[in-house]
Amino acid sequence: MNKALILSLLIGGMCGNIATPIALQSATAAPLPKLDRSVAAQPSKIELLNPGAEPRRELKFRPAANSKQSMTMTMGMSMDMSMGESPLPKTPIPKMVIKMDLNVQKVDPSGDIYYNFAYSDIKTIAEKDTPPAMLAAMQKSLKSLIGIQGNIVIDSSGLVKSKNLILPKTIDPTLKQTLEQFDKSIDQISTQLPRGMLGVGAKWQVNDALQSGGIKFNQSSIYEIVEMNDLGMTVQSKINQSALPQDLKLPNVGKEVKAKLTSLNSTGEGQYRVRFDSLLPIAGKLSIDTNSKMSIQISPKEPAANIVNNVKIDLNISDK
């Protein structure tokens, strides 16, 4: 059972890798066209459902060159798992507090925005009954991410045109995978806006075929402007994901281990505030719930075990 428990936690981590970037991008109301796509996937489709009430305006991001911004993300995660009819022990997972600093290097006459970002602080906060060893291990691992930087170019509607994440050659492979999951969200950390004149009540839908944590899934998101003035807007978001049955490749396990995803469904909703003269949200909240069913076979001599997994994420964003 110990071996099976370890493998089940690895699977839970894979679902967490899906939920984490989706949580971040949902809070910023942005699709993720830079996520690894399946071969048959088509580009993101953005459909304007309702232009909203008059007065309407063409929304553009217009940060000033050399302007700076900071954003702090506090993420709490809980996980419930069962193997067959037996629930697995629940471990309180520490919260993660991630601070990101952004600097606008230049803004072209065309509206293209060049900026760099860096993880300036990452720490963990213990929940009640969090094992001290888990807290210490997470703190040590995440500390090595502080100072990692990247460069991004986006247009005035928030569409990413190019990106470069600068990683040290000596980074731990497991930590690299975690960081790349966050980076896929940062691809669209600013809001990608639909074309056209928009007012309060405007709605748009984004449909996408994505891949994250080794799992291919479809995503449908709806965004609505609930308040707007000359400085910025408040947006509500609702998101749904689903995945078809598929084989999985688990990290750090032998080739004899076979795993298959039976089903995956996620729902989430949130609200955030963004200014037109900045690129990151200044405040926001998001909750997302991911439910999955999987089967895992440790060796050909043993029967497959069915695992039910539920991952809940609560994300809070502030500009402090």
N, C-alpha and C positions, 0 to 999 in steps of 0.2 A: 504493500500500500504506500510506503514511503516514496518509492520510485514513481508510482502513478501520481502521487500528490505533487511531486516536483514538476512532472510533465503538465499536469493540469494548470499549475500556476504559470508555466510558460505560455500556455494557450491563453490564459487570462490576460497576460501581458500583451499578447498580440492584439487582443480586442481593445485593450487600453491604448495601444499605439494608433488604432483607428480613431477612437473617441477623442484623444487629445488634440490632434490637428483639426479635426472637424469642429471641436468645441471652440478653438481659437478662431477659425475662419468664420464660423457662424456668428460669433460675437462681433466680427467686423463686417458682417453681411457681404462677404466676398466669396465667389466660387474659387476652386483650386485647380485651375487649368495646368499648373506645373506639376501636380502629383503624377507619379508613374501611371501611365495608362495601359489598359489592355490593348492588344494589337488591333482589335476591331473597334476600339473606342473612337468616337467622333469628338470634335472640339466642343467646348462648353456652349450650350445654347441658352441665350438670355432672351426671355420673352416679356415684353411690357404688357401687363394685364390691365392696368388702369393708370392714366397719366396724372390722376389726382385733380384737386379743385383749383380753380383760379384764385389768385394769380399763380402762373407757372413760370419756371425759369430753367435755363439750361445749367445743370449743376456741374461744376468743375472744381478740382483741387488746385489751389494757388498758393502754396507755401513760398515764403521768401527764401532766397539763397542765403546760406549760412545760418538759417534758423535751426533751433535745437528743440527736441522734445523727449520726454521720458515717459515710459508706461510700465506699470507694475501689474503683473498677473498673479492672482492667488488662486490656486487650483486644488480642490479637495476631491478625492476619489474614494469610492467604496466598491467592494466586490463581494458578491455572493456566488458560491459555486456548489454544485452537487455532482457526485459521481454515482450513476445509477439512482438508487433510492436514498443514498446517504449524503447528507450535507457535509462539506469539507470544513475544517476549522477556519474561522474568519479572523484575519489579521488586520488590525487598524492600520491603515496606510497614512503616513505623514502627509501633511499639506506641503505643496511646493510654492514658493514665492519667487517669482522670476522678474527681474528688472531689466528693461531694455532701453538703451539710449540711442537716439536717432539724430543724425546731422544731415541737413540738406546741403549738398555740395554746390549744385548749380541748377538753374531752371532754364532750359532752352526757349528761344522765341516760339518754337512749335508747341510748347507746353510740357515737353518731356522733363521729368524730375529725376535728378541723380542724387542718391543719398546713400549713406552707409549707416550700419547699425552695429551695436555690440551688446553682449550680455554683460552688464556691469555688476550684477549681484544675483546670486541664486542661493536660496537657503531652504531648509525644511523646518516644519513645525510639527511637533509630536501631537498625535491625538491621544485620547485616554487609552491606556493599555498598549500603546505602541511599543514593541520590543526595543530596548535600547540598542541592541546590536543592529537592527534594521535601520534605525534612525542614524546611527553613526556611519553605517555603510553608505546610505544615501547621501549624507552630507559630504563625505569624502569624495564620492564619485562626482556629484554635481559641482563641487568646488572647482574641479579642473575645467569646467566650461566657462568660468568667468574670464572675460577678456576676449573670447572668440568673436570674430567680426564677419561682416558680409557687406557686399555692395549690390544695390538694386537700381534699375532704371524702370520707371513707370510713366505712362502718359497721364494726361490731366483727368482722365476718367477712372484711373486706378488700375488699368491693365498693365501687368508686368511684361516688360519687353526683354529684359535680360537680368541675370542674377549670378552672383559668385559668392559662395560661402568659403571662407578661409579656415581650413582645418589643419592643426599640427599633424605632422607625419607620425608622431608617437602616440596619437590618441588611441585609447582602448577601443577595440572593435565594437563591443556592446554599447559603450557610451556614444560612439560615433553613430550607431543606428538610432539611438534615442534622440540625439541632436538633429539628425537628418529628418526625423519625424516632425520636430518643431520647425525646422527650416522650410519644410514643404508648406507649412501654414504661413510662414512669414513671406512666402512668395506673393501672397495677396493680403498682407496685413492691413493695407489700405482698402477702402471700399471700392469695388468695381461697380460703377454706375451704369445704368442703361442709357442709351442715346435718346435724345428728345427732350421736350419741355416737360418738367415735372412740378407737381404741387403737393400740398398736404393730402394724404390719402393715396398717393401713387403706390402701385404694387408692381413687382416684377418677379418672375420665376426663373430659376436656373436649374437646368437638368444636366447631369454629368455622369460619365462612367470613369471611375477612379480605382486606384490601387494603393493600399497602405498596409503596412504590417504583414505583407505577403498575401493579403486578401483582396480580391476584386469585388467591387460593389457599385451599385447605382445610387445616385443621390438626387433628390429633388428638394429645392429650397424656395420659400416665398418670403419676400421682404416688403415691408410697408413703411412709408414715411408717416409718422404720427404727429410730428411737430417740426416746424422749420422757420428760420429767420435768416437775416443776412449773414450771420456768423456761422451757422451750422444747422444740424438737423438731428432728430431722434428717430431711430429706426427700430422696428420690431422684426424679429426673424423667427421662422418656423422651418424645421428641417426634418426630412425623412430619408433613411437609407435602408437598402435591402441588398442581400447577396444570395446568389444561387448556390446550390451544393457544389463543393470544389475540394480538391486535395490541398493539403497545407504542408508547408515545409517549416518544421519547428527549429528554432535556433539552438545550438549547443547540445544537440542530442544525436545519437547514432542513426545510421541509415536504416537500421532494422525497425525503427519506430515509424509507424504509419498513422497519419492523422487526416481527418476529413471534416470539413465544415458541412453541417446539415442545413442550418438556416442561420440568418443574422438579420435583425431588424433594429433600427435606432430611431428615436424621436427626440427632438430637442426644441427649445424655444428660449428666446432671450430678448433683451432690449439694450441698446447702447446709444451713446452720444458722440458725435464726431463734428469737428470744426472744419470748414473748408480751407482754412489757412494752415492746416496740419494734416498729417498722414495717418496717425494712430488714434484710436478712440480715446477720449478723455475720461470716459466712464462707461461701465457696462456690466451686465450680468447674463449668465447663460447656464441652463441646466440641460443635460443630455443623458439619455438612458439607452444603453445598448444591451440587447438580449441575444444570446447565441446558443446554438446546440451543436455539439461536436462529438465525434467518436475518435478514440485513440487506441491503437494496438501496439503494445510495448515490444512484442516479438511474435513471430509466426506461430509459436507454440501456445500463445495465450489468446483468449477471446478479446474482442474489442470492448472497451468500456465507453459508455455514453456519458457525456459531461454537459451540464446546463450551466451557463455563465451569465451573470448580470453585472454590468459595470455602470455605475452612476458617477457623473462628473458635474461639479458645480464650479463655475469660473467667475471670478470677480476681477474687473479691470478698473484701474484708476490712473490718473496722470501724476501721482505722487511717488 
